[in-house]
Amino acid sequence: MAQLIYDGTNIHELCAVEQLIFKAMPDVRETSQEVPGRDGAVLLGADLAPLDIVARLRVAAAGIEPAQVQAAWREIAPKLRRTEPCRLSYGTDVYYMAIVVGATDIQQISYSGTVEVTFRCFDPIAYGDDKTAQVPSGGSVEITVGGTYKTALKIEAPAAVRDSSSGYWGIRVDDADFVHIATGSSASRRVVVDSGKRTATVAGSTALPSIDSDWLVLSPGTHNVSNDLGSGGAVISWTERWL
């Protein structure tokens, strides 16, 4: 039998997980536009659709009466009902953020009842290990991003000091994409940039990156991350993502 862990509960210890049904990869939600005088169409976008994972669960009952089978299921249902996405894994370090969106009728056979429960991952990319690295003040660090999909970078600089000429403190990746923040003071300030949430704060107050900045997203592989403006080291963090 398969393992299934949801929001910290070992579902496989409460009932038999007979089968997990899922696609090899999420569906592609393509957007296109026909252009007069041109064959075919122009592709405008190809985003990934939410991913459904179906778990076939079999619960054992105290008797063969339908009410007894239903009573056994009632012991499990509260473990699955959530109002926001929670961690769902097959017993490994890789997990999805999923929420139950439906279940089939109970199919009773003697002392047991089988149900198919649908978990929906509105973010269809799985999560893996959390990683951190230290970017030294005025220096750089080489990091390796695992997984098979791009991941957003989070930056926390406890004592960032702006560059005297530009007024910005910043981080750059691979001598290319960067994020620059105006600290608003010549004194050191705490700067936090969360590229996944697209937020930035300076000394706890909301801030905006420079107009030419990027929200930093890393592809799998090796990257060089540097403190390219101002001074003050930073802790960078990211989560490996798996398609």
Salt bridges, closest charged atoms under 4 A:
ASP7 OD2 - ARG82 NE 2.68
GLU18 OE2 - ARG58 NE 2.58
ASP27 OD2 - LYS23 NZ 2.61
ASP52 OD1 - ARG120 NE 2.70
GLU116 OE2 - ARG56 NH2 2.69
ASP123 OD2 - ARG241 NH2 2.92
GLU156 OE2 - LYS154 NZ 3.97
GLU156 OE1 - ARG190 NH2 2.97
ASP174 OD2 - HIS223 ND1 2.71
ASP228 OD2 - ARG172 NE 3.01
ASP228 OD2 - HIS180 NE2 3.04
